[in-house]
Amino acid sequence: IVVQVADFDELMLVHSIAQSRDIEAHLIIDSGATEFGGEPTVTAVAIGPDDSEVLDPLFGDLKLY
């Protein structure tokens, strides 16, 4: 499932929340080879896998992409 956040700060908050709850979470860093002027840039966070009972209360209000 892919959801979206409003900005970089919210992306980092989602990552922080997952980590604080011991949920597997990894920042995805684009190498910048084709976008972002050659600068590596955090573009996403991968969370889980985990049960919906764990993830939905934390992230269930995020808008589907």
C-alpha positions as CSV (number, residue, x, y, z in Angstrom):
1,I,0.0,0.0,0.0
2,V,1.3,3.4,-0.9
3,V,0.2,6.5,1.1
4,Q,1.3,10.1,0.9
5,V,2.4,12.8,3.3
6,A,2.3,16.5,2.9
7,D,6.1,17.2,3.2
8,F,9.5,16.1,4.2
9,D,8.9,16.8,7.9
10,E,5.8,14.6,7.9
11,L,7.8,11.8,6.2
12,M,10.4,12.0,8.9
13,L,7.7,12.0,11.6
14,V,6.2,8.8,10.1
15,H,9.6,7.2,10.1
16,S,10.3,8.3,13.7
17,I,6.9,7.0,14.9
18,A,7.5,3.6,13.4
19,Q,11.0,3.4,14.9
20,S,9.8,4.5,18.3
21,R,7.3,1.6,18.3
22,D,9.9,-1.0,17.1
23,I,8.3,-1.3,13.7
24,E,10.6,-2.0,10.9
25,A,11.1,1.2,9.0
26,H,13.7,2.2,6.3
27,L,14.3,5.6,4.6
28,I,14.5,5.3,0.8
29,I,17.1,7.6,-0.6
30,D,17.0,8.5,-4.3
31,S,20.6,8.7,-5.7
32,G,19.7,11.9,-7.5
33,A,21.1,10.6,-10.8
34,T,18.1,11.7,-12.8
35,E,16.3,14.1,-10.4
36,F,17.3,16.4,-7.6
37,G,20.3,17.9,-9.3
38,G,22.5,15.0,-8.5
39,E,21.9,15.2,-4.7
40,P,20.9,12.1,-2.9
41,T,17.4,12.8,-1.4
42,V,15.1,11.0,1.0
43,T,11.9,10.4,-1.0
44,A,10.0,7.7,0.9
45,V,9.9,5.4,3.9
46,A,9.2,1.7,3.8
47,I,7.3,0.4,6.9
48,G,6.6,-3.1,7.9
49,P,5.7,-5.8,7.3
50,D,3.4,-5.8,10.3
51,D,-0.2,-6.6,11.2
52,S,-2.9,-4.0,10.2
53,E,-3.9,-3.9,13.9
54,V,-0.4,-2.4,14.6
55,L,-0.1,-0.1,11.6
56,D,-3.6,1.2,11.1
57,P,-3.9,3.1,14.4
58,L,-0.6,4.9,13.6
59,F,-0.8,5.5,9.9
60,G,-4.4,4.6,8.9
61,D,-5.3,8.3,8.5
62,L,-2.7,8.9,5.7
63,K,-4.2,9.5,2.3
64,L,-3.8,6.7,-0.3
65,Y,-1.6,7.6,-3.2
